[in-house]
């Protein structure tokens, strides 16, 4: 069974550029809900990572590990 079209032109003869603009607007409007989800912050970007720790003999080992 063929799929129903998502958009249907009722009247007029739109150009290819007008159709492309319409599809871009509809796609952007439907993608807004996806951007609202909270993003998980990487441990590398955490503000407390910029705090210095005391230097010790094994400090070079822990310098690569995210805190």
C-alpha distances in whole Angstrom, upper triangle without the diagonal:
4,7,9,12,15,18,18,21,23,26,28,27,27,29,27,30,29,25,26,29,26,24,27,28,25,25,28,28,25,28,31,30,30,33,35,35,39,39,42,45,46,49,50,50,52,55,57,56,59,62,64,65,69,69,70,71,67,65,64,62,60,60,56,55,53,55
4,7,9,12,15,15,18,20,23,24,24,24,25,23,26,25,22,23,25,23,20,24,25,22,22,26,25,23,25,28,28,28,31,33,34,37,38,40,43,44,48,49,48,50,53,55,55,57,60,63,64,68,68,69,70,66,64,63,61,59,59,55,54,52,54
4,6,9,12,13,16,18,21,23,22,22,23,22,24,23,19,20,22,20,17,21,22,18,18,22,22,19,22,25,24,25,28,30,30,34,34,37,40,41,45,46,45,47,50,52,52,54,57,60,61,65,65,66,67,63,62,60,58,57,56,53,51,49,51
4,6,9,10,13,15,18,20,20,20,22,20,23,21,17,19,21,18,16,19,20,17,17,21,20,18,21,24,23,24,27,29,30,34,35,37,40,42,46,47,46,47,50,52,52,54,57,60,61,65,66,67,68,65,63,61,60,58,57,54,52,50,52
4,6,7,10,12,16,17,17,16,18,17,19,17,14,15,17,14,12,16,17,14,14,18,18,16,19,22,22,23,26,27,29,32,33,36,39,41,44,45,44,46,48,51,51,53,56,58,60,64,65,66,67,64,62,60,59,57,56,53,52,49,51
4,7,10,13,16,18,17,16,18,17,18,16,13,14,15,12,10,13,13,10,11,15,14,12,15,18,19,20,22,24,25,29,30,33,36,38,42,42,41,43,45,48,48,49,52,55,57,61,62,64,65,61,59,58,56,54,53,50,49,47,48
4,7,10,12,14,14,13,15,14,15,13,10,12,13,9,9,12,12,10,12,15,14,14,17,19,20,21,23,25,27,31,32,35,38,40,43,44,42,44,46,49,49,51,54,57,59,62,63,65,66,63,61,59,58,56,55,52,51,48,50
4,6,9,11,12,11,14,14,16,13,11,14,14,11,11,15,15,13,15,18,17,17,20,22,24,25,27,29,31,34,36,39,41,43,47,48,46,48,50,53,53,54,57,60,62,66,67,69,70,67,64,63,62,60,58,56,55,52,54
4,6,7,8,8,11,13,14,11,10,13,14,11,12,16,15,14,17,19,19,19,22,24,26,27,29,31,33,37,38,41,43,45,49,49,48,50,51,55,55,56,59,62,64,68,69,71,72,69,66,65,64,62,60,57,57,54,56
4,7,9,10,14,16,17,14,13,17,17,14,15,19,18,17,20,22,21,22,25,26,28,30,31,33,35,39,40,44,46,48,52,52,50,52,54,57,57,58,62,65,67,71,72,74,75,72,69,68,67,65,63,61,60,57,59
4,7,9,13,15,17,14,13,17,17,15,17,20,19,19,22,24,23,24,27,28,30,32,34,35,38,41,42,46,48,50,54,54,52,54,56,59,59,60,63,66,69,72,73,76,77,74,71,70,69,67,65,62,62,59,61
4,6,10,13,14,11,12,15,16,14,17,19,19,19,22,24,24,25,28,29,31,33,34,36,39,42,43,46,48,50,54,54,52,54,56,59,59,60,63,66,68,72,73,75,77,74,71,69,69,67,65,62,62,59,61
4,7,10,12,10,10,13,14,13,15,18,19,19,21,23,24,25,27,29,31,33,34,36,38,42,42,46,48,49,53,53,51,53,55,58,58,59,62,65,67,71,72,74,75,72,69,68,67,65,63,61,60,58,60
4,7,8,6,6,10,11,10,12,15,15,16,18,20,21,22,24,26,28,29,30,33,35,38,39,42,44,46,50,49,47,50,51,55,54,55,58,61,64,67,68,70,71,69,66,64,64,62,60,57,57,54,56
4,5,5,6,9,10,11,12,14,16,17,18,20,21,23,24,26,29,30,31,33,36,39,39,42,44,45,49,48,46,49,51,54,54,54,57,60,63,66,67,69,70,67,65,63,62,60,58,56,56,53,56
4,5,5,6,9,10,11,12,14,15,16,18,20,21,22,25,27,28,28,31,34,36,36,40,41,42,46,45,44,46,48,52,51,52,55,58,60,64,64,66,67,64,62,60,59,57,55,52,53,50,53
4,5,5,6,9,10,10,12,14,15,16,18,20,21,23,26,26,27,29,32,35,35,38,39,40,44,43,41,44,46,49,49,49,52,55,58,61,62,64,65,62,59,58,57,56,53,51,51,49,51
4,5,5,6,9,10,11,12,14,15,17,19,20,22,25,25,26,28,31,34,34,38,39,41,44,44,42,44,46,49,49,50,53,56,58,62,63,65,66,63,61,59,58,57,54,52,52,49,51
4,5,5,6,9,10,11,12,14,15,17,18,20,23,24,25,27,30,33,33,36,38,40,43,43,41,44,45,49,48,49,53,55,58,61,62,64,65,62,60,58,57,55,54,51,50,48,50
4,5,5,6,9,10,10,12,14,15,16,19,21,22,22,25,27,30,30,34,35,36,40,40,38,41,42,46,45,46,49,52,55,58,59,61,62,59,56,54,54,52,50,47,47,45,47
4,5,5,6,9,10,11,12,14,15,17,20,21,21,23,26,29,29,33,34,36,39,39,37,39,41,44,44,45,48,51,53,57,58,60,61,58,56,54,54,52,50,47,47,44,46
4,5,5,6,9,10,11,12,14,16,19,20,20,23,25,28,29,33,34,36,40,40,38,40,42,45,45,46,49,52,54,58,59,61,63,60,57,55,55,53,51,48,48,45,47
4,5,5,6,8,10,11,12,15,17,18,19,21,23,27,27,30,32,34,38,38,36,38,40,43,43,44,47,50,53,56,57,59,60,57,55,53,52,50,49,46,45,43,45
4,6,5,6,9,10,11,13,16,16,16,19,21,24,25,28,30,31,35,35,33,35,37,40,40,41,44,47,49,53,54,56,57,54,52,50,49,47,45,43,42,40,42
4,5,5,6,9,10,11,14,15,15,18,21,23,24,28,29,31,35,35,33,35,37,40,40,41,44,47,49,53,54,57,58,55,52,51,50,48,46,44,43,40,42
4,5,5,6,9,10,13,14,15,17,20,23,24,27,30,32,35,36,34,36,37,41,41,42,45,48,50,54,55,57,59,56,53,52,51,48,47,44,43,41,42
4,5,5,6,9,11,12,13,15,18,21,21,25,27,29,32,33,31,33,35,38,38,39,42,45,47,51,52,54,55,52,50,48,47,45,44,41,40,38,39
4,5,5,7,10,10,11,13,16,19,19,23,25,27,30,31,28,30,32,35,35,36,40,43,45,49,50,52,53,50,48,46,46,43,42,39,38,36,37
4,5,6,8,10,11,12,15,18,20,23,25,28,32,32,30,31,33,36,37,38,41,44,46,50,51,53,55,52,49,48,47,45,43,41,40,37,38
4,6,7,8,10,12,14,17,19,22,25,27,31,32,30,31,33,36,36,38,41,44,46,50,51,53,54,51,49,48,46,44,43,40,39,36,37
4,5,5,7,9,11,15,15,19,21,23,27,28,26,28,30,33,33,34,37,40,42,46,47,49,51,47,45,44,43,40,39,36,35,32,34
4,5,5,7,10,13,14,18,20,23,26,27,25,26,28,31,32,33,36,39,41,45,46,48,50,47,44,44,43,40,39,36,35,32,33
4,6,5,8,11,13,17,19,22,26,27,25,26,28,31,31,33,35,39,41,44,46,48,49,46,44,43,42,39,38,36,34,31,32
4,6,6,10,11,14,17,19,23,24,22,24,26,29,29,31,33,37,38,42,43,45,47,43,41,40,39,36,35,33,31,28,29
4,6,8,9,13,15,17,21,22,20,21,23,26,26,28,31,34,36,40,41,43,45,42,39,38,37,35,33,31,30,27,28
4,6,9,12,15,18,21,23,20,21,23,25,26,28,30,34,36,39,41,43,45,42,39,39,38,35,34,32,30,27,27
4,6,9,12,15,19,20,19,19,21,24,24,26,29,32,34,37,39,41,42,39,37,37,35,32,32,29,28,24,25
4,7,9,13,15,17,15,15,18,20,21,23,25,28,30,34,35,37,39,36,34,34,32,29,29,27,25,21,21
4,6,9,12,14,12,13,16,18,18,20,23,26,28,31,33,35,36,33,31,30,29,26,25,23,21,18,19
4,6,9,12,10,11,14,15,16,18,20,23,25,28,30,31,33,30,27,27,26,23,22,20,18,15,15
4,6,8,7,7,10,12,12,15,17,20,21,25,27,28,30,27,25,24,23,20,19,18,16,12,13
4,5,5,7,10,12,11,13,16,18,20,23,24,26,27,24,22,21,20,17,16,14,12,9,11
4,5,5,9,9,8,11,13,15,16,20,21,22,24,21,18,18,17,14,13,12,9,6,7
4,6,9,10,7,9,12,14,15,19,20,21,23,20,17,17,16,13,11,10,9,6,8
4,6,9,7,9,12,15,17,20,21,24,25,23,20,19,19,16,14,13,13,9,10
4,6,6,8,10,13,15,19,20,23,25,22,19,20,19,16,15,14,13,9,9
4,5,6,8,11,14,17,19,22,25,23,20,20,21,17,16,16,15,11,10
4,5,5,9,11,14,17,19,22,20,17,18,18,15,14,15,13,10,8
4,5,8,9,13,15,17,20,18,14,15,15,12,10,11,10,7,6
4,6,9,13,14,17,20,19,15,16,17,14,12,13,13,11,10
4,7,10,12,15,19,17,14,16,17,14,12,14,14,12,10
4,7,9,12,15,15,11,13,15,12,10,13,14,13,11
4,6,9,12,12,9,11,13,10,10,13,13,13,11
4,6,10,11,8,12,13,11,11,15,15,16,14
4,7,8,6,9,11,10,10,14,15,16,15
4,6,5,9,10,10,11,15,15,17,16
4,6,8,9,10,12,15,16,18,18
4,6,6,7,9,12,12,15,15
4,5,5,6,10,11,13,13
4,6,5,8,10,13,14
4,6,7,8,11,12
4,5,5,8,9
4,6,8,9
4,6,9
4,6
4
